[in-house]
Amino acid sequence: MRIGLFTDSLGDLSFEEALDWAVEHGLEAVEIGTGNFSPAPHCDLETLISQSQARKAFILAIESRGLILSALNCSGNVLDPDPSRRKAAQDVLSNTVLLAGEVGVSTVVTMSGCPGDLGGGTYPNWVTCTWQREYVELLERQWEEVISPFWRASGEAAAKNGVRFAIEMHPGQVAYNTRSLLRLREIAGPPNLGANLDPSHFFFQNMDPLAVIGALGPEAIFHVHAKDTRIYSQEMAINGSLDTRPMDGSGVRSWEYVTLGYGHGAGFWRDFVRSLRLAGYDGVLSIEHEDQMMSAKEGITKSLTFLAPLILRTTAVEGSN
């Protein structure tokens, strides 16, 4: 198991500067954003698609430094009800699949998307409640009319290009928990779609990441993000986890994303790594920094320092059995 980095966190550095920083700090892999929700500071997707020499230089820059390209990340709302936004998101997704096939990386990290009302309008509608009949009808129509056709075709495109989708289970998207991810997986085809397992999105949904690992099993975990969440128990007790206050106010919401170890201690993360290994995952743990209270470089460095000995200790214990 290797520790990597989603390099969007180092957006103030050039591509090669970010790679050098990763090597200097002992990281072994990189995940590169290609667009959509990612500002893609280290990838010119259009150039890489159209120019073979650019692709060769891109891969050489990574491999010559002894790094692994663990995934390309194009998370975005590919089912957006606004036609222009939807087309832009889907174009980035399809071009990322093409690029992944060309450069030999098997995993494309993305999100499942969220449609709208289907009767007009340009805003996504994420159904989270079923006590009104209309919500149930809307949700099933979304799956039948929008979600299933798109992801069935996308699964075929992924297979054609020799890649697979690692879906980040994220609130606001149709696949946000284990059940909805497995439903999407059946539509796209199990070999073509699995999980980008990010425990930070499970904590505030009151999901147990270790139980999720067991429920998904080794076949469905394609990639892993290492990101933590701090729960503020008083706010959670009063207002619950569906907190719509802005994310840029630290300490005022029911939960917030934090540097590894600042939300859950070494005991949890040791169990997390061990559960992944027991499930057959021996890939990359890609650090994703979104801590509002800490600079990216400090947060990544502290996350690496925190996580590295837990991986070594887990490997040593299992190797002695």
C-alpha positions as CSV (number, residue, x, y, z in Angstrom):
1,M,0.0,0.0,0.0
2,R,1.4,3.4,-1.0
3,I,0.6,7.0,0.1
4,G,-0.2,9.4,-2.7
5,L,-1.5,12.9,-3.2
6,F,-4.4,14.5,-5.1
7,T,-2.2,17.4,-6.4
8,D,-5.0,20.0,-6.7
9,S,-4.0,20.9,-3.1
10,L,-0.7,22.3,-4.6
11,G,-2.3,24.5,-7.2
12,D,0.1,27.3,-6.5
13,L,2.9,25.1,-7.9
14,S,3.5,24.2,-11.5
15,F,3.1,20.6,-12.5
16,E,6.8,19.7,-12.2
17,E,7.2,21.7,-9.0
18,A,4.3,19.8,-7.5
19,L,5.9,16.5,-8.5
20,D,9.2,17.6,-7.0
21,W,7.5,18.6,-3.8
22,A,5.7,15.2,-3.6
23,V,9.0,13.3,-4.1
24,E,10.8,15.5,-1.5
25,H,8.2,14.8,1.1
26,G,8.2,11.0,0.6
27,L,5.0,10.6,-1.4
28,E,4.9,7.7,-3.8
29,A,1.9,8.4,-6.1
30,V,-0.1,11.3,-7.6
31,E,-3.7,11.7,-8.6
32,I,-4.2,14.5,-11.2
33,G,-7.3,16.5,-11.7
34,T,-8.4,17.0,-15.3
35,G,-11.3,19.5,-14.8
36,N,-15.0,19.9,-13.7
37,F,-15.0,20.4,-9.9
38,S,-11.2,20.2,-10.1
39,P,-9.4,23.4,-11.2
40,A,-6.9,21.1,-12.9
41,P,-3.8,23.1,-12.2
42,H,-1.5,20.3,-13.4
43,C,-3.3,19.1,-16.5
44,D,-4.1,20.7,-19.8
45,L,-6.7,18.1,-20.9
46,E,-7.2,19.5,-24.4
47,T,-3.5,19.5,-25.2
48,L,-2.9,16.0,-23.7
49,I,-5.8,14.6,-25.8
50,S,-4.6,16.1,-29.0
51,Q,-0.8,15.8,-28.8
52,S,1.1,12.5,-28.3
53,Q,4.3,14.3,-27.4
54,A,2.5,16.2,-24.6
55,R,1.2,12.9,-23.3
56,K,4.7,11.3,-23.4
57,A,6.2,14.3,-21.5
58,F,3.4,14.2,-19.0
59,I,4.0,10.5,-18.1
60,L,7.8,10.9,-18.3
61,A,7.6,13.8,-15.7
62,I,5.8,11.5,-13.3
63,E,7.7,8.2,-13.9
64,S,11.2,9.7,-14.1
65,R,10.7,10.9,-10.5
66,G,9.8,7.4,-9.3
67,L,6.1,8.3,-8.9
68,I,3.0,6.3,-9.8
69,L,0.0,8.0,-11.5
70,S,-2.8,6.4,-9.4
71,A,-5.8,8.0,-11.1
72,L,-7.1,10.9,-13.1
73,N,-9.9,12.9,-11.3
74,C,-12.7,14.6,-13.2
75,S,-15.4,14.8,-10.5
76,G,-18.3,16.9,-11.6
77,N,-22.1,16.8,-12.1
78,V,-22.3,14.8,-15.3
79,L,-26.1,14.7,-15.0
80,D,-26.6,18.4,-14.4
81,P,-30.0,19.5,-15.7
82,D,-28.6,22.7,-17.2
83,P,-27.7,21.7,-20.8
84,S,-24.5,23.8,-21.0
85,R,-23.1,22.7,-17.7
86,R,-24.1,19.1,-18.4
87,K,-22.4,19.0,-21.8
88,A,-19.2,20.6,-20.3
89,A,-19.0,18.1,-17.5
90,Q,-19.7,15.1,-19.8
91,D,-17.1,16.3,-22.3
92,V,-14.4,16.4,-19.5
93,L,-15.5,13.0,-18.4
94,S,-15.3,11.4,-21.9
95,N,-12.0,13.1,-22.7
96,T,-10.5,12.0,-19.4
97,V,-11.5,8.4,-20.2
98,L,-9.8,8.8,-23.6
99,L,-6.7,10.3,-21.9
100,A,-6.6,7.5,-19.3
101,G,-6.6,4.9,-22.1
102,E,-3.8,6.7,-24.0
103,V,-1.5,7.0,-21.0
104,G,-2.2,3.6,-19.5
105,V,-3.8,4.6,-16.2
106,S,-6.7,2.3,-15.3
107,T,-8.7,4.4,-12.9
108,V,-10.8,7.6,-13.5
109,V,-12.1,9.1,-10.2
110,T,-15.4,10.9,-10.6
111,M,-18.8,11.4,-9.1
112,S,-22.2,10.0,-10.1
113,G,-23.9,13.3,-10.8
114,C,-27.4,14.6,-9.8
115,P,-30.3,15.3,-12.2
116,G,-33.0,17.9,-11.7
117,D,-36.8,17.7,-11.6
118,L,-37.1,16.3,-15.2
119,G,-40.0,18.8,-15.8
120,G,-37.8,21.7,-16.6
121,G,-35.5,23.9,-14.5
122,T,-31.7,24.1,-14.3
123,Y,-30.9,23.1,-10.7
124,P,-30.0,19.6,-9.4
125,N,-32.5,18.0,-7.1
126,W,-31.0,15.6,-4.6
127,V,-33.8,13.5,-3.1
128,T,-33.1,12.7,0.6
129,C,-36.6,12.2,1.9
130,T,-39.4,9.8,0.9
131,W,-42.3,10.8,3.1
132,Q,-44.0,12.7,0.2
133,R,-45.0,10.5,-2.7
134,E,-43.7,13.0,-5.2
135,Y,-40.1,12.5,-3.9
136,V,-40.3,8.8,-4.4
137,E,-41.6,9.2,-8.0
138,L,-39.0,11.8,-8.8
139,L,-36.2,9.6,-7.6
140,E,-37.3,6.6,-9.6
141,R,-37.8,8.7,-12.7
142,Q,-34.3,10.1,-12.2
143,W,-32.8,6.6,-12.1
144,E,-34.9,5.3,-15.0
145,E,-34.8,8.3,-17.4
146,V,-31.4,9.9,-16.7
147,I,-29.0,8.0,-14.5
148,S,-29.3,4.5,-15.9
149,P,-29.0,5.4,-19.6
150,F,-26.0,7.7,-19.0
151,W,-24.0,5.3,-16.8
152,R,-24.8,2.2,-18.9
153,A,-23.3,4.0,-21.9
154,S,-20.4,5.3,-19.8
155,G,-19.6,1.8,-18.5
156,E,-19.4,0.6,-22.1
157,A,-17.1,3.5,-23.0
158,A,-14.8,2.8,-20.1
159,A,-14.5,-0.9,-21.0
160,K,-13.7,0.1,-24.6
161,N,-10.8,2.3,-23.4
162,G,-9.5,-0.2,-20.9
163,V,-10.4,2.0,-17.8
164,R,-12.8,1.9,-14.9
165,F,-14.7,4.5,-13.0
166,A,-14.0,5.0,-9.2
167,I,-17.1,6.8,-8.0
168,E,-16.7,9.0,-4.9
169,M,-19.8,8.5,-2.8
170,H,-20.7,12.1,-2.0
171,P,-23.8,13.8,-0.6
172,G,-25.5,15.8,-3.3
173,Q,-24.9,13.1,-5.9
174,V,-27.1,10.1,-6.7
175,A,-24.5,7.6,-5.4
176,Y,-23.7,8.8,-1.9
177,N,-23.8,5.6,0.2
178,T,-23.2,1.9,-0.2
179,R,-26.6,1.0,-1.5
180,S,-26.8,3.6,-4.1
181,L,-23.2,3.0,-5.3
182,L,-23.9,-0.8,-5.7
183,R,-27.1,0.1,-7.7
184,L,-25.0,2.3,-10.0
185,R,-22.3,-0.5,-10.2
186,E,-24.9,-3.0,-11.5
187,I,-26.0,-0.5,-14.2
188,A,-22.6,0.4,-15.5
189,G,-21.2,-3.2,-15.1
190,P,-19.3,-4.4,-12.1
191,P,-15.9,-4.5,-13.9
192,N,-16.4,-0.9,-15.1
193,L,-17.5,0.9,-12.0
194,G,-16.6,0.7,-8.3
195,A,-15.7,3.0,-5.4
196,N,-13.3,5.8,-4.8
197,L,-13.5,5.2,-1.0
198,D,-13.4,8.5,0.9
199,P,-14.2,8.0,4.6
200,S,-14.6,11.7,5.2
201,H,-18.0,11.7,3.5
202,F,-19.2,8.7,5.6
203,F,-18.5,10.2,9.1
204,F,-21.1,12.9,9.0
205,Q,-23.7,10.6,7.4
206,N,-23.3,8.4,10.5
207,M,-21.8,5.6,8.3
208,D,-19.1,3.3,9.5
209,P,-16.2,3.3,7.0
210,L,-15.1,-0.1,8.2
211,A,-18.5,-1.6,7.6
212,V,-18.6,0.0,4.2
213,I,-15.3,-1.6,3.3
214,G,-16.8,-5.0,4.3
215,A,-20.0,-4.4,2.4
216,L,-18.2,-3.4,-0.8
217,G,-15.6,-6.1,-0.7
218,P,-12.4,-6.4,-2.7
219,E,-14.0,-6.3,-6.1
220,A,-15.6,-2.9,-5.7
221,I,-12.9,-0.7,-4.1
222,F,-10.9,0.8,-6.9
223,H,-9.2,3.8,-5.3
224,V,-9.0,5.4,-1.8
225,H,-8.9,9.0,-0.6
226,A,-7.3,9.7,2.8
227,K,-9.3,12.6,4.2
228,D,-10.7,13.2,7.7
229,T,-13.8,14.9,9.2
230,R,-14.2,16.5,12.6
231,I,-17.7,16.1,14.1
232,Y,-18.8,18.9,16.5
233,S,-21.1,16.9,18.8
234,Q,-23.1,19.9,20.2
235,E,-24.0,21.2,16.8
236,M,-24.7,17.7,15.5
237,A,-27.0,17.1,18.5
238,I,-28.9,20.3,17.8
239,N,-28.9,20.5,14.0
240,G,-27.9,17.1,12.6
241,S,-25.7,16.3,9.7
242,L,-27.7,18.0,6.9
243,D,-25.9,21.2,7.5
244,T,-26.3,23.8,4.7
245,R,-24.2,26.6,6.3
246,P,-21.2,27.6,4.2
247,M,-18.1,25.4,4.3
248,D,-15.7,28.3,4.8
249,G,-16.6,28.9,8.4
250,S,-14.5,26.6,10.6
251,G,-16.0,25.5,13.9
252,V,-19.6,26.7,13.3
253,R,-21.1,23.7,11.4
254,S,-22.0,20.3,12.6
255,W,-18.9,18.9,10.8
256,E,-15.9,20.0,8.7
257,Y,-13.1,18.4,6.7
258,V,-9.8,18.4,8.6
259,T,-6.2,17.1,8.3
260,L,-5.7,13.4,9.1
261,G,-5.8,12.8,12.8
262,Y,-7.6,16.0,13.7
263,G,-11.0,14.3,13.4
264,H,-10.3,10.6,14.2
265,G,-7.3,9.2,16.0
266,A,-4.6,6.7,15.1
267,G,-6.8,3.8,16.3
268,F,-9.4,4.4,13.7
269,W,-7.0,5.0,10.9
270,R,-5.0,1.9,11.8
271,D,-8.2,-0.1,11.7
272,F,-9.1,1.5,8.4
273,V,-5.8,0.5,6.7
274,R,-6.0,-3.0,8.1
275,S,-9.6,-3.4,6.9
276,L,-8.6,-2.3,3.4
277,R,-5.8,-4.8,3.4
278,L,-8.0,-7.6,4.7
279,A,-10.5,-6.7,1.9
280,G,-7.7,-7.2,-0.7
281,Y,-6.9,-3.5,-1.4
282,D,-3.2,-2.9,-1.8
283,G,-3.4,0.3,-3.8
284,V,-2.8,4.0,-3.1
285,L,-4.2,6.1,-0.2
286,S,-4.4,9.5,-1.9
287,I,-4.3,12.4,0.5
288,E,-6.9,15.1,-0.3
289,H,-6.4,18.3,1.7
290,E,-9.5,20.4,2.4
291,D,-8.7,21.7,5.9
292,Q,-9.8,25.3,6.2
293,M,-7.6,26.0,9.2
294,M,-4.3,24.7,7.8
295,S,-2.3,25.5,4.7
296,A,-2.1,22.8,2.1
297,K,1.6,22.1,2.5
298,E,1.3,21.9,6.3
299,G,-1.8,19.7,6.1
300,I,-0.3,17.3,3.6
301,T,2.9,17.0,5.5
302,K,1.1,16.3,8.8
303,S,-1.2,13.8,7.1
304,L,1.8,12.0,5.7
305,T,3.6,12.0,9.0
306,F,0.4,10.7,10.7
307,L,-0.4,8.0,8.2
308,A,2.9,6.5,7.2
309,P,3.7,4.7,10.5
310,L,0.2,3.2,10.6
311,I,0.7,1.6,7.2
312,L,4.2,0.3,8.2
313,R,2.9,-1.1,11.5
314,T,-0.1,-2.8,9.8
315,T,2.2,-4.4,7.2
316,A,4.6,-5.6,9.8
317,V,1.9,-7.2,11.9
318,E,0.3,-9.0,9.0
319,G,3.7,-10.1,7.6
320,S,4.5,-11.8,10.9
321,N,1.4,-14.1,10.8
